[in-house]
Amino acid sequence: MFEQLNRNHKRTIKESIELDKMEFKKLKDFKNKTLRVEGFFFTNGDFGKQVVVVANGYKINMPARAVADFEQIYDNDEMLNAVLNGDLIIRDIKEVKAKMGKTIAYTYDTYEPF
């Protein structure tokens, strides 16, 4: 009778990650660097739903526009497993001019070991 209340809770952060030992950073703190994403989680902030990526030893607040991207990853088991394997990188992080002022631009890519 109550089975419909069960939700499919998926792991979105690599199992060995200890979030409580990480500090929050803004994406703009990583300009001209590459982030290797090891997971992500959603929060509800002052501006609605937000996404935080776990990368390079930090919890990194992403722009609001990234929520849709990470919801898509969450809904796709292949993409989610790739994130948990460390295959997602965020690169080309830079500040750009936008209609409402400055914003941070970035590119998603697949990690390719040398």
Secondary structure, 3 states (H helix, E strand, C coil): CCHHHCCCCCCCECCCCCHHHCCEEEHHHHCCCCEEEEEEEEEEECCEEEEEEEECCEEEECCCCHHHHHHHHHHCHHHHHHHHCCCEEEEEEEEEEECCEEEEEEEEEECCCC
